[in-house]
């Protein structure tokens, strides 16, 4: 089955909240950006799952920052079966 349309779902907020709980502090986007070395505009795009021009290296950097076990902890690919051929 081939999917012409897919949707990426960001799990950024889940990872951010988990890190906030572990570390006992707030993590606004500007803090995540500064500490991870990723531009705040890019962090915002990942948060919104608008990742067309985000490199794999950047996704990996955010995964490392949040101590994610897999890229799928940060972004989930959800196919839209209604558009299959």
N, C-alpha and C positions, 0 to 999 in steps of 0.2 A: 504494500500500500504506500503510495506516495502522497505526502502532505504538501499542498501548495502554500498553506498558511500555517504559521506556527506562532505561538505566543511564549515569550519568556516571562517568567514570574520571578521577581526579586525577593529574596529572603534576607535582604540586608538588615531590615529592622529587627528580625529575630536574632541574628548574630550580634547586632549592636546591643540589644537588651541583655542578652546572655553575658556579653563582656562587661557591660555596666554592672550587672549583679556580681560577677566574679571579682571585679576590681573596686566595687563600691563607689563609683563616680559616674557622672554624666559624660556622655560622649557625643557632643554635637558634631556635625559634619566637619567643621573647621578643625576640630581636634583629631578626628579620624584622618583627615587629609594630612595634617602636619605630622602625625606620628607614623603614618603608613608610607608617606612620601608620594602619595597620589594627589593630584590636583583636586581641589574641592569641587570644581565643576564636574570632574569625572566621577567623583564619589556620588554626587547628586544624580548623575545619569545612571550609574549602576543601581542606586536606590530606586529609581523609576523604571529600571529594566530597559533603558534606552541605550543599548550597548553596541550599536552598529559599528562604531569606530573606536571601541575600547579594545586594547590589545590583550592577548592571553597573559602576557607578563603582568599587566596591570591587575587583571582578575586574580592571578596567582598571588600578587602582593597583598591584595585585600584579604584573600583566603588565609594567607599566613598571619596577617595582622589579627584577624578574628579567630585564629587557631581552628579553622574549618578543616574537616577531614577530607573534603572533596569539593570540587567546583559546584557540584549540585547542592551543597549546603548554602551557597550564595545565590545561584541562579538555577531555575528549573525550567526545562523545555517542555512545553505542553502543546502537543499537536492539536490541530483543529480538524477532526475527521469529517466535518461537514463539507470541506472543500476538496476532498480527495477526488481523483480522476476516475 
